[in-house]
Amino acid sequence: MDRNTKFTALYERLSHDNELQGDSFSIIHQKELLTEYSRSHGFLNVRHFTDDGISGTRFDRPGFLQLMKEVEAGHVSCICVKDLSRLGRDYLKVGQIMEMLRQKGVRLIAINDGVDTEQGEDEFMPFRNLLNEFYARDTSKKIKSVFQAKGRAGKHVASNPPYGYLKDPEDNNHWLVDEEAAAVIRYIFQLTLKGYGPYQISTILEDSKVDIPAYHQQKLGIGLFQTRELKYPYRWSSSTVVGILNHREYLGHTVNFKTAKHFKDSHSHYVGASQWVVFEDTQEPIIDQDTFDRVQKIRSNVKRWPNGWGPAHPLTGLLFCADCGGKLYEHRIDNNRPVSKFGCGNYTRKKCPSGHRIDAATLLNRVGQALATLQTFIQEQPDAFLQSAQEAISSQQSSDIKQQRRRLQECHQRRDELEKLICRIYEDNILGKLPDKRYELLNHQYEAEITALETECGKLQELVDSYVDGGANARKFMALIARYDNFDSLSIADCNELIDHINVHEKEYKGRPQSPQQVDIYFRYIGLFIPPEEPVDPEVAAAQEEKRRKIEAKKKRLHQNYLKRKANGKQAEYERRYEPRRQARMRELKAALPQRGIPLADFQKQQAALMTAKAPQEGEVTP
């Protein structure tokens, strides 16, 4: 090997764990050892590659990557390390690296391990690599156990408190509210309640020159960005806003173990909420529980598009199809006019027989009228409302709760039966009546069924425990609706606060815009509730009913005539004659859309999507 054209690489690595071992593991000591060894063994052309404070379980180390780049280029004749653990603590990865060095003709020397590949292969080298990985695994296990003990004792395991809190100078395990940041957090929650999405909120904060969390903490001398230059200190991102809106710590709780990490991973990853450990009321809250819950409900309901279409409709996410249970989504263009309508999302996917389309403005008006009527009834007859609401809540819950209790009892009985069966097959296996293979198969099946039953029992028990007193919920709704003066302009926050969900039925006559359409409004706390109607004079009621009957009879007759024209082809002939006028009208409407604040490109994109997905409804006709 020509040592004049190639160089000897001296590689040093130190992890944070090794720093605890003293000076013998220090980078300086490794450099001195390797330099002296290379000098005494005639390696004159040497270069140092160093990684300080990086774990050996990682192989994205800058110094190591630079060394491998030189090896690939053919510039390295020999690599010298203090011991094999400096290369890494993953025995599979280190084995691959050593094989690659062998193929490249690069000599490897590990001084303390007595390894020199030029002297021949060392049969114990794989075992050394395995022990090096075991050391890393054992160290990780010990560190993790310390964090587990600390976290389960109710102490914070995060090295830094989240944006909005500061460490108490007298007690690092206690957080104090950072009032400047807390004001921004409350502002973000209030903007969400007003219907703004994360993208819109981030734009508002950036325009207002509000410091991003990293820059705010940097100015305070805390956090992870103290030495990093932040080029855009006011550029908020949607993900930052979303993270703030999801932080349960702002309720005053300590939430530990939200992330997990394997000892070979370089980054942690988030885990499900079921694995979190929560300790309530450990610090002063920034956000109250009611505000937090309302924000989560709004965010779970609304799907936003930062494309200039404006805020979401107040009822977005609250509307459901009465037939298939799917969500109703807003369409902002109807027959080339900027008119908002809701339609069943499953209809375009052929999973629902009809579109359940309903005018958004009309529906919002109906919701406002229903709330106003309900408020008047509560104000005038509070005792009657309490009694009626309690009866309605009990009737809605009684059938469900009976089924849940019955199923819970069945699950418990089946679980007891399975426990007896496991004991029986165990005895049969011991006595030789049941072969081992059959026993293992049956035991696995029974254990899997028991696990599934225990999960179902837990969910059913939660539902049974959530059975509430109707009177208490009725009083909550009374206090809630009393805060409102009128319902003329409902916001997205108002709708999510007052309404649980709304079921929309199909029109009685498809294709007729003015057809009657049933809408079931389920209010928060009290569910579906219709105030009793005031008594009406029988003669007046009869006259009104007769008038309504005549109108409906006329509409039905006109609809039947339309169906006849459609069957005999006259309707299609009329539509062909009308088509040039319809196309001219469409061109006029398209030209007017940009003047009304709707971007033409966005209109064309949505119109194309609607035309591709939409299936014709029975009786639909362009007037």
ZAMARGU-4260 file (C-alpha; in steps of 0.2 Angstrom, whole numbers, plus 5000, padded with zeros to 4 digits):
<rodrens>
0) 5000/5000/5000 | 5007/5017/4995 | 5008/5028/5010 | 5015/5043/5001 | 4999/5046/4990
5) 4986/5041/5004 | 4985/5046/5022 | 4981/5038/5039 | 4965/5043/5047 | 4965/5045/5066
10) 4947/5045/5071 | 4941/5051/5089 | 4923/5050/5096 | 4916/5055/5112 | 4898/5054/5118
15) 4890/5063/5133 | 4889/5046/5142 | 4908/5044/5140 | 4911/5061/5148 | 4906/5054/5164
20) 4921/5042/5164 | 4934/5055/5166 | 4949/5061/5156 | 4954/5044/5149 | 4939/5045/5137
25) 4942/5063/5132 | 4945/5069/5115 | 4962/5076/5120 | 4967/5060/5127 | 4962/5050/5112
30) 4971/5062/5100 | 4987/5060/5111 | 4986/5041/5110 | 4983/5040/5092 | 4996/5053/5087
35) 5009/5044/5098 | 5004/5027/5090 | 5005/5033/5072 | 5022/5042/5076 | 5030/5026/5083
40) 5023/5015/5070 | 5029/5025/5055 | 5012/5033/5050 | 5018/5050/5045 | 5004/5057/5034
45) 4990/5058/5046 | 4973/5067/5047 | 4961/5068/5062 | 4942/5066/5061 | 4933/5070/5077
50) 4915/5069/5083 | 4913/5076/5100 | 4897/5073/5111 | 4888/5061/5098 | 4882/5044/5103
55) 4890/5029/5094 | 4873/5022/5090 | 4871/5036/5077 | 4880/5035/5060 | 4876/5052/5054
60) 4890/5060/5063 | 4899/5074/5053 | 4917/5068/5056 | 4912/5050/5053 | 4903/5054/5037
65) 4918/5065/5031 | 4930/5050/5034 | 4919/5038/5024 | 4918/5050/5010 | 4937/5050/5010
70) 4937/5031/5010 | 4925/5030/4995 | 4937/5042/4986 | 4951/5030/4989 | 4962/5043/4999
75) 4963/5033/5015 | 4976/5019/5018 | 4973/5015/5036 | 4960/5020/5050 | 4966/5020/5068
80) 4955/5021/5083 | 4957/5019/5101 | 4945/5004/5102 | 4931/4997/5091 | 4917/5006/5101
85) 4923/5023/5094 | 4918/5017/5077 | 4900/5013/5083 | 4889/5003/5095 | 4878/4994/5083
90) 4886/4977/5079 | 4877/4975/5062 | 4882/4992/5056 | 4900/4991/5062 | 4901/4974/5054
95) 4895/4981/5037 | 4908/4995/5039 | 4922/4983/5042 | 4917/4973/5027 | 4917/4989/5016
100) 4935/4993/5023 | 4941/4976/5018 | 4934/4977/5001 | 4942/4995/4999 | 4959/4988/5005
105) 4959/5000/5020 | 4968/4994/5035 | 4959/4995/5052 | 4968/4997/5069 | 4960/4997/5086
110) 4974/5000/5098 | 4966/4994/5115 | 4957/4979/5107 | 4973/4973/5099 | 4964/4973/5082
115) 4975/4975/5066 | 4967/4969/5050 | 4984/4968/5041 | 4989/4954/5054 | 4974/4944/5049
120) 4956/4942/5054 | 4951/4942/5073 | 4938/4929/5077 | 4933/4938/5093 | 4929/4955/5083
125) 4910/4951/5081 | 4909/4948/5099 | 4917/4964/5104 | 4905/4974/5093 | 4891/4964/5101
130) 4897/4969/5118 | 4899/4987/5113 | 4881/4988/5107 | 4876/4979/5124 | 4885/4993/5133
135) 4875/5007/5123 | 4858/4997/5126 | 4862/4995/5145 | 4866/5014/5147 | 4851/5019/5137
140) 4840/5007/5149 | 4848/5015/5164 | 4845/5033/5158 | 4827/5029/5153 | 4823/5021/5170
145) 4829/5037/5179 | 4817/5048/5167 | 4803/5035/5170 | 4804/5037/5189 | 4805/5056/5188
150) 4790/5057/5176 | 4779/5045/5186 | 4782/5055/5201 | 4774/5070/5193 | 4790/5080/5189
155) 4793/5088/5172 | 4804/5077/5161 | 4806/5090/5148 | 4823/5100/5148 | 4814/5116/5144
160) 4796/5122/5148 | 4785/5125/5133 | 4782/5143/5126 | 4772/5152/5139 | 4780/5145/5154
165) 4797/5149/5163 | 4806/5138/5176 | 4804/5144/5194 | 4821/5150/5200 | 4818/5143/5217
170) 4812/5126/5210 | 4816/5119/5193 | 4802/5107/5194 | 4789/5121/5195 | 4784/5132/5180
175) 4779/5150/5181 | 4768/5159/5168 | 4777/5170/5156 | 4764/5184/5154 | 4771/5191/5138
180) 4770/5174/5129 | 4754/5169/5138 | 4745/5184/5130 | 4750/5178/5113 | 4743/5161/5117
185) 4727/5167/5123 | 4726/5178/5107 | 4729/5163/5096 | 4715/5153/5105 | 4703/5168/5103
190) 4706/5169/5085 | 4702/5151/5083 | 4686/5153/5092 | 4682/5167/5079 | 4684/5155/5065
195) 4702/5159/5059 | 4713/5144/5054 | 4731/5141/5058 | 4737/5148/5042 | 4727/5164/5044
200) 4732/5166/5062 | 4751/5164/5057 | 4748/5177/5044 | 4740/5189/5057 | 4754/5186/5070
205) 4768/5189/5057 | 4760/5205/5050 | 4759/5211/5069 | 4777/5208/5071 | 4774/5196/5085
210) 4790/5186/5090 | 4790/5168/5086 | 4792/5156/5101 | 4811/5152/5097 | 4815/5171/5096
215) 4805/5175/5111 | 4814/5162/5122 | 4831/5167/5114 | 4829/5184/5120 | 4826/5177/5137
220) 4841/5167/5136 | 4832/5150/5137 | 4827/5136/5125 | 4836/5127/5112 | 4840/5141/5100
225) 4851/5152/5111 | 4866/5151/5099 | 4857/5150/5082 | 4854/5165/5071 | 4835/5167/5067
230) 4834/5176/5050 | 4815/5177/5052 | 4810/5181/5070 | 4792/5185/5065 | 4788/5172/5053
235) 4775/5161/5061 | 4771/5144/5053 | 4754/5134/5054 | 4763/5120/5063 | 4768/5131/5077
240) 4751/5138/5079 | 4744/5120/5079 | 4756/5114/5092 | 4751/5128/5103 | 4732/5124/5101
245) 4736/5106/5105 | 4746/5109/5121 | 4737/5102/5136 | 4750/5110/5147 | 4742/5126/5145
250) 4727/5119/5156 | 4739/5119/5170 | 4744/5100/5168 | 4760/5091/5167 | 4760/5079/5152
255) 4775/5067/5152 | 4780/5053/5140 | 4773/5061/5124 | 4788/5055/5114 | 4798/5039/5114
260) 4815/5034/5107 | 4824/5018/5104 | 4842/5019/5109 | 4848/5018/5091 | 4837/5032/5085
265) 4843/5050/5083 | 4826/5058/5085 | 4811/5055/5096 | 4794/5051/5089 | 4777/5055/5096
270) 4766/5041/5104 | 4748/5040/5106 | 4739/5049/5120 | 4735/5033/5129 | 4753/5031/5133
275) 4754/5049/5141 | 4755/5051/5160 | 4745/5067/5165 | 4746/5076/5182 | 4733/5089/5183
280) 4734/5106/5191 | 4753/5106/5193 | 4755/5125/5188 | 4745/5140/5184 | 4734/5137/5169
285) 4735/5149/5154 | 4719/5143/5145 | 4703/5137/5154 | 4695/5120/5150 | 4680/5126/5142
290) 4690/5137/5129 | 4702/5122/5126 | 4687/5110/5123 | 4678/5122/5111 | 4694/5125/5101
295) 4697/5106/5099 | 4680/5104/5093 | 4681/5118/5080 | 4698/5111/5074 | 4691/5093/5073
300) 4676/5099/5063 | 4684/5111/5050 | 4695/5107/5035 | 4703/5123/5029 | 4711/5127/5013
305) 4723/5142/5013 | 4718/5147/4995 | 4709/5163/4997 | 4691/5157/4999 | 4689/5165/5016
310) 4684/5158/5033 | 4674/5142/5035 | 4655/5142/5036 | 4649/5143/5054 | 4640/5126/5053
315) 4655/5117/5045 | 4659/5101/5053 | 4642/5100/5063 | 4631/5094/5048 | 4628/5075/5045
320) 4618/5065/5033 | 4603/5057/5041 | 4603/5042/5030 | 4622/5037/5029 | 4629/5047/5044
325) 4642/5055/5033 | 4648/5073/5034 | 4640/5087/5024 | 4653/5098/5015 | 4651/5116/5009
330) 4651/5120/4990 | 4652/5139/4987 | 4647/5139/4969 | 4630/5133/4963 | 4625/5134/4945
335) 4639/5147/4942 | 4633/5158/4956 | 4642/5162/4972 | 4629/5153/4983 | 4635/5142/4998
340) 4626/5125/4999 | 4630/5109/5009 | 4630/5092/5002 | 4633/5074/5008 | 4651/5069/5005
345) 4647/5051/5003 | 4635/5055/4988 | 4649/5059/4976 | 4658/5042/4982 | 4642/5032/4977
350) 4640/5028/4996 | 4624/5038/4998 | 4608/5037/4987 | 4606/5056/4987 | 4615/5072/4990
355) 4605/5079/5004 | 4609/5097/4997 | 4603/5111/5008 | 4606/5130/5006 | 4618/5136/5019
360) 4611/5153/5022 | 4593/5145/5024 | 4600/5132/5036 | 4609/5145/5047 | 4593/5155/5048
365) 4583/5140/5054 | 4596/5136/5067 | 4595/5154/5073 | 4576/5154/5074 | 4577/5137/5083
370) 4589/5144/5096 | 4578/5160/5098 | 4563/5150/5100 | 4571/5139/5113 | 4578/5154/5123
375) 4561/5162/5123 | 4553/5146/5130 | 4567/5145/5143 | 4565/5163/5149 | 4546/5162/5150
380) 4544/5144/5157 | 4560/5138/5165 | 4552/5125/5176 | 4543/5117/5161 | 4559/5117/5151
385) 4569/5108/5165 | 4555/5095/5166 | 4554/5093/5147 | 4573/5093/5144 | 4576/5080/5158
390) 4563/5068/5150 | 4570/5071/5133 | 4588/5067/5139 | 4582/5052/5149 | 4572/5045/5134
395) 4587/5047/5122 | 4599/5039/5134 | 4588/5025/5141 | 4589/5014/5125 | 4607/5016/5122
400) 4612/5013/5141 | 4602/4997/5142 | 4611/4990/5127 | 4628/4995/5133 | 4624/4988/5151
405) 4618/4972/5143 | 4633/4970/5131 | 4645/4974/5146 | 4637/4960/5156 | 4639/4948/5141
410) 4658/4953/5140 | 4661/4949/5158 | 4652/4932/5157 | 4662/4927/5141 | 4678/4933/5149
415) 4675/4922/5164 | 4671/4907/5153 | 4687/4909/5144 | 4697/4910/5160 | 4689/4893/5165
420) 4693/4886/5147 | 4712/4891/5149 | 4713/4882/5166 | 4705/4866/5158 | 4716/4865/5143
425) 4731/4868/5154 | 4726/4853/5165 | 4723/4843/5150 | 4740/4847/5143 | 4749/4843/5159
430) 4740/4826/5160 | 4744/4822/5142 | 4726/4823/5136 | 4730/4838/5124 | 4745/4839/5113
435) 4757/4854/5115 | 4754/4861/5098 | 4735/4861/5100 | 4737/4868/5118 | 4747/4883/5111
440) 4735/4886/5097 | 4720/4886/5109 | 4729/4896/5122 | 4734/4909/5109 | 4716/4911/5103
445) 4708/4912/5120 | 4721/4925/5126 | 4718/4936/5110 | 4699/4935/5114 | 4701/4940/5132
450) 4712/4955/5127 | 4699/4961/5114 | 4685/4958/5127 | 4694/4968/5141 | 4697/4983/5128
455) 4678/4982/5124 | 4673/4981/5142 | 4684/4997/5146 | 4675/5007/5132 | 4658/5001/5137
460) 4661/5005/5156 | 4666/5023/5151 | 4650/5025/5141 | 4640/5018/5156 | 4649/5030/5168
465) 4645/5044/5156 | 4627/5042/5159 | 4622/5059/5166 | 4608/5067/5175 | 4596/5076/5163
470) 4592/5090/5176 | 4610/5095/5178 | 4613/5095/5159 | 4597/5106/5156 | 4604/5119/5169
475) 4620/5119/5160 | 4612/5123/5144 | 4601/5136/5152 | 4616/5145/5159 | 4625/5144/5142
480) 4611/5151/5131 | 4607/5165/5144 | 4624/5173/5139 | 4617/5177/5121 | 4606/5192/5117
485) 4601/5187/5100 | 4605/5174/5086 | 4605/5185/5071 | 4624/5183/5066 | 4630/5166/5073
490) 4649/5163/5072 | 4658/5147/5071 | 4662/5148/5089 | 4644/5151/5094 | 4638/5136/5084
495) 4651/5124/5091 | 4647/5131/5109 | 4628/5129/5107 | 4626/5114/5095 | 4632/5096/5096
500) 4627/5091/5078 | 4614/5093/5065 | 4606/5079/5055 | 4600/5084/5038 | 4587/5073/5029
505) 4583/5072/5010 | 4570/5084/5002 | 4553/5077/5001 | 4554/5081/4982 | 4571/5080/4974
510) 4576/5093/4962 | 4563/5106/4969 | 4573/5120/4977 | 4558/5125/4989 | 4554/5107/4994
515) 4551/5104/5013 | 4567/5097/5021 | 4568/5090/5039 | 4583/5095/5049 | 4586/5088/5067
520) 4596/5100/5078 | 4605/5092/5093 | 4609/5105/5105 | 4624/5104/5117 | 4620/5095/5134
525) 4601/5092/5130 | 4602/5084/5113 | 4587/5084/5101 | 4574/5096/5109 | 4558/5104/5102
530) 4549/5116/5113 | 4530/5112/5114 | 4520/5123/5102 | 4508/5136/5109 | 4489/5131/5107
535) 4482/5139/5091 | 4464/5143/5088 | 4456/5127/5079 | 4448/5137/5065 | 4465/5147/5062
540) 4475/5131/5062 | 4462/5122/5050 | 4463/5137/5038 | 4482/5137/5038 | 4483/5118/5036
545) 4471/5120/5021 | 4481/5133/5013 | 4497/5123/5015 | 4488/5107/5008 | 4483/5117/4992
550) 4501/5124/4990 | 4508/5106/4992 | 4496/5099/4980 | 4500/5112/4967 | 4519/5108/4969
555) 4516/5090/4968 | 4505/5092/4952 | 4519/5103/4944 | 4532/5090/4949 | 4522/5076/4941
560) 4520/5086/4925 | 4539/5088/4925 | 4542/5069/4927 | 4530/5066/4912 | 4539/5078/4901
565) 4555/5070/4906 | 4548/5053/4901 | 4541/5058/4884 | 4556/5068/4879 | 4549/5085/4879
570) 4559/5091/4893 | 4575/5086/4884 | 4569/5095/4869 | 4566/5111/4879 | 4583/5110/4887
575) 4592/5109/4870 | 4583/5125/4864 | 4587/5133/4880 | 4606/5128/4880 | 4613/5143/4870
580) 4604/5155/4882 | 4611/5145/4897 | 4629/5145/4890 | 4628/5164/4888 | 4621/5166/4906
585) 4636/5156/4912 | 4648/5167/4903 | 4641/5182/4911 | 4641/5174/4928 | 4659/5169/4926
590) 4664/5186/4921 | 4656/5193/4937 | 4664/5181/4949 | 4681/5190/4951 | 4672/5207/4954
595) 4663/5198/4969 | 4679/5193/4977 | 4680/5175/4970 | 4697/5171/4961 | 4692/5164/4943
600) 4706/5151/4944 | 4699/5144/4960 | 4682/5145/4953 | 4687/5135/4938 | 4696/5122/4948
605) 4682/5119/4960 | 4669/5119/4946 | 4679/5106/4936 | 4680/5095/4952 | 4661/5097/4955
610) 4657/5092/4937 | 4668/5077/4937 | 4662/5070/4954 | 4643/5076/4953 | 4630/5063/4948
615) 4613/5069/4941 | 4599/5069/4954 | 4582/5063/4950 | 4571/5078/4943 | 4586/5090/4941
620) 4584/5103/4928 | 4592/5119/4924 | 4578/5133/4923
</rodrens>
